[in-house]
Amino acid sequence: MIQVIPQAIDEFTCYSCILVRRRSQIALRKGTHAFCTDCEG
């Protein structure tokens, strides 16, 4: 059985790679979309 853990308050989902990252890894915001440092690096 797979246990799904809700996204923490200090996490976001990258709009490009769809991975859950820490908010400190936000490299770019475009409107309501956030992109991680790996995708915008």
N, C-alpha and C positions, 0 to 999 in steps of 0.2 A: 504494500500500500504506500502511496506517495503522500507525504504531508506537505501541504502548501502553507507557507508562512507569509503573512501580509507584509507588504513593503513598510519598512521602518520610516519614521518621520524624517530621518537624516539621509534618506535615499531617494533616487530618482531613476526613471527608466530613460535611457538614451533613445532619442527618436530615430537614430540611424541604425545602430546595431541591436537595439531592443534588449540590451543587458541592463540589469539593475546595478547602479553604481552609487558610491557615496557622493553627497552634494559637493564635497571639496573637489570632485573631478569634473565639474561642469566647466566646459571651455567656451561654450557659446549658447546664447539663447536667441531664438527667433520667434517672437510672439509667445505662444504657450509651449513651444517645443524647446527642449534642452538637448544639447549634444555633448558627449563626453570628450575628454582629452585625447583618447585614442582615435576617435573618428575625426576630430578637428586638428589633431596634432600636426 
